[in-house]
Amino acid sequence: MSHARTGSLRGMGKLVITEFITLDGTIEDPGGAEGLPYGGFAFKFDQGEDGARFKLDELMAADAQLLGRVTYEGFAKAWPAMNDNPFGEKFNAMPKHVVTSTLDDLEWNNSHVVRGDLAAEIAKLKAQYDGDLLLAGSATLAQSLLELDLVDQINLMVFPFLAGRGKKLFPQGGPPLSFELAETAQAGETVTMILRRRKD
């Protein structure tokens, strides 16, 4: 259920980046849909029940998704057909805000175009929801959000795999940012981490 709010209750939502990530920081093509030589690493290792619970918990804590164009297009092809479980039901029903300068008509249910000044638009979205604004994948957008210091929390599932190349989560030349390690746990053959932004 979305918890849009009105009136004076504002600034409660937080922006959470969630990524499948390799040891060398690659977040590109974890599912293998793009056919890259290092793609599909998320299926090479068992995430166990703890990994499934980690992903379900973060989704249930979110009121809306934030997506870049490429990730949106990939998700919009796959997810509408996966509506037969609580995860898929919420994923498809929840609001999806897509940062794009090229798409106008978004066919996936409850999808909305985001344009204009990114910092201003993120502030509006945070004020709109009580729960998290969850960004998955979307490497270019994730880097921009980190560079602008708009990220409140990072959820990572770390795979013991070296991609050797590919799009990274953390940008080169960005500002120094401090995070606190709020939670870490083993999930099957992976490690899950929750990091919260620490204001120095």
C-alpha positions as CSV (number, residue, x, y, z in Angstrom):
1,M,0.0,0.0,0.0
2,S,1.3,3.4,-0.9
3,H,1.3,6.0,1.9
4,A,1.2,9.3,0.0
5,R,1.0,12.1,2.5
6,T,-0.4,15.6,2.5
7,G,-0.4,18.7,4.7
8,S,2.6,19.4,6.9
9,L,4.0,15.9,7.3
10,R,7.0,16.1,5.0
11,G,10.6,14.9,4.6
12,M,9.9,11.5,6.2
13,G,10.8,9.2,3.2
14,K,14.4,8.2,2.5
15,L,16.2,7.2,-0.7
16,V,17.6,3.7,-0.6
17,I,19.8,2.3,-3.3
18,T,19.8,-1.5,-3.5
19,E,22.2,-3.5,-5.6
20,F,23.6,-6.9,-6.4
21,I,27.3,-6.1,-6.5
22,T,30.5,-8.0,-7.2
23,L,33.7,-7.8,-5.1
24,D,35.1,-5.3,-7.6
25,G,32.1,-3.1,-7.5
26,T,30.3,-4.1,-10.7
27,I,26.5,-3.9,-10.7
28,E,25.8,-4.3,-14.4
29,D,23.7,-7.2,-15.7
30,P,23.5,-9.3,-12.5
31,G,20.7,-11.3,-14.1
32,G,22.4,-12.0,-17.4
33,A,19.6,-10.5,-19.6
34,E,22.1,-8.3,-21.4
35,G,24.3,-11.3,-22.4
36,L,27.5,-9.7,-21.1
37,P,30.4,-12.1,-20.5
38,Y,30.4,-11.3,-16.8
39,G,26.6,-11.1,-16.6
40,G,24.4,-13.4,-14.6
41,F,26.6,-13.4,-11.6
42,A,23.5,-13.3,-9.3
43,F,22.6,-16.8,-10.4
44,K,26.1,-18.3,-9.8
45,F,25.7,-18.2,-6.1
46,D,23.0,-19.4,-3.6
47,Q,21.4,-16.6,-1.7
48,G,19.6,-18.9,0.6
49,E,16.4,-18.1,2.6
50,D,18.1,-15.2,4.3
51,G,18.8,-13.6,0.9
52,A,15.2,-13.9,-0.2
53,R,14.1,-12.4,3.1
54,F,16.5,-9.5,2.8
55,K,15.1,-8.6,-0.6
56,L,11.5,-9.0,0.5
57,D,12.0,-6.9,3.6
58,E,13.5,-4.0,1.7
59,L,10.6,-4.1,-0.8
60,M,8.0,-4.2,1.9
61,A,9.7,-1.1,3.5
62,A,9.3,0.8,0.3
63,D,6.4,2.9,-0.9
64,A,7.7,3.6,-4.4
65,Q,10.5,2.7,-6.9
66,L,12.9,5.1,-8.6
67,L,14.4,3.9,-11.8
68,G,16.6,4.9,-14.7
69,R,15.4,4.4,-18.2
70,V,17.4,1.3,-19.1
71,T,16.5,-0.5,-15.9
72,Y,12.9,0.6,-16.3
73,E,12.7,-0.9,-19.8
74,G,14.2,-4.2,-18.6
75,F,11.9,-4.4,-15.6
76,A,8.8,-3.5,-17.7
77,K,9.4,-6.4,-20.0
78,A,9.9,-9.0,-17.2
79,W,7.9,-8.1,-14.1
80,P,4.3,-7.8,-15.4
81,A,4.3,-11.6,-16.0
82,M,5.5,-12.3,-12.4
83,N,2.5,-11.3,-10.5
84,D,1.7,-14.6,-8.8
85,N,3.4,-14.0,-5.4
86,P,3.5,-11.2,-2.8
87,F,6.8,-9.8,-4.1
88,G,5.6,-9.6,-7.7
89,E,2.2,-8.2,-6.7
90,K,3.8,-5.3,-4.8
91,F,6.5,-4.7,-7.3
92,N,4.0,-4.3,-10.1
93,A,1.4,-2.3,-8.1
94,M,3.6,0.3,-6.4
95,P,4.4,3.7,-8.0
96,K,7.4,3.7,-10.3
97,H,9.2,7.0,-10.9
98,V,11.4,6.9,-14.0
99,V,14.2,9.5,-14.6
100,T,14.2,9.9,-18.4
101,S,14.6,12.5,-21.0
102,T,13.5,10.3,-23.9
103,L,10.4,8.3,-22.7
104,D,7.0,9.9,-22.6
105,D,4.5,7.1,-22.5
106,L,5.2,4.5,-19.8
107,E,3.1,1.4,-20.2
108,W,4.0,-0.4,-17.0
109,N,1.3,0.0,-14.4
110,N,1.6,3.1,-12.1
111,S,4.7,4.5,-13.8
112,H,5.5,8.2,-13.9
113,V,8.1,10.3,-15.8
114,V,10.6,12.3,-13.7
115,R,12.3,15.3,-15.4
116,G,13.9,18.5,-14.4
117,D,16.4,19.3,-11.6
118,L,17.2,15.9,-10.0
119,A,17.8,17.2,-6.5
120,A,14.5,19.1,-6.5
121,E,12.6,16.2,-7.9
122,I,14.0,13.8,-5.3
123,A,13.1,16.2,-2.6
124,K,9.5,16.2,-3.9
125,L,9.3,12.4,-4.0
126,K,10.7,12.0,-0.5
127,A,8.0,14.4,0.7
128,Q,5.4,12.4,-1.0
129,Y,5.9,9.1,0.7
130,D,6.3,7.8,4.3
131,G,8.2,4.7,3.3
132,D,11.4,4.3,1.3
133,L,12.0,5.4,-2.3
134,L,13.8,2.3,-3.6
135,L,16.3,2.4,-6.5
136,A,17.5,-0.9,-8.0
137,G,20.1,-1.2,-10.8
138,S,20.1,2.1,-12.7
139,A,23.9,2.5,-12.5
140,T,24.1,5.9,-14.1
141,L,21.3,7.3,-12.0
142,A,22.7,5.7,-8.8
143,Q,26.1,7.4,-9.5
144,S,24.4,10.8,-10.0
145,L,22.5,10.5,-6.8
146,L,25.6,9.6,-4.9
147,E,27.5,12.6,-6.5
148,L,24.7,14.9,-5.4
149,D,24.7,13.4,-1.8
150,L,21.0,12.5,-2.1
151,V,21.3,8.9,-0.9
152,D,20.2,8.0,2.7
153,Q,20.9,4.3,2.6
154,I,22.6,1.6,0.5
155,N,21.5,-2.0,0.6
156,L,24.0,-4.4,-0.9
157,M,24.1,-8.1,-1.7
158,V,27.8,-8.8,-2.3
159,F,28.7,-11.8,-4.5
160,P,32.1,-13.5,-4.2
161,F,32.8,-12.8,-7.9
162,L,35.2,-10.6,-9.8
163,A,33.7,-9.2,-13.0
164,G,36.9,-7.5,-14.1
165,R,34.9,-4.8,-15.9
166,G,31.4,-3.3,-16.2
167,K,29.5,-0.4,-14.7
168,K,30.3,0.4,-11.1
169,L,28.2,1.7,-8.3
170,F,30.6,4.1,-6.8
171,P,31.7,7.0,-9.1
172,Q,35.3,8.1,-9.6
173,G,35.8,11.7,-8.6
174,G,32.7,12.0,-6.5
175,P,32.6,13.8,-3.1
176,P,33.8,12.0,0.0
177,L,30.8,10.4,1.8
178,S,30.7,8.6,5.1
179,F,28.3,5.7,5.8
180,E,27.7,3.7,9.0
181,L,27.5,-0.1,8.8
182,A,24.0,-0.7,10.2
183,E,23.7,-4.4,9.4
184,T,25.7,-7.2,7.9
185,A,24.9,-10.9,7.5
186,Q,25.7,-14.0,5.5
187,A,23.0,-15.0,3.1
188,G,23.8,-18.3,1.6
189,E,27.0,-17.8,-0.4
190,T,26.6,-14.0,-0.4
191,V,26.8,-11.2,2.2
192,T,24.1,-8.6,2.8
193,M,25.0,-5.1,4.0
194,I,22.9,-2.1,5.0
195,L,24.8,1.2,5.1
196,R,23.2,4.4,6.3
197,R,24.5,7.9,5.4
198,R,26.4,9.5,8.3
199,K,26.4,13.3,8.3
200,D,29.9,14.4,9.4
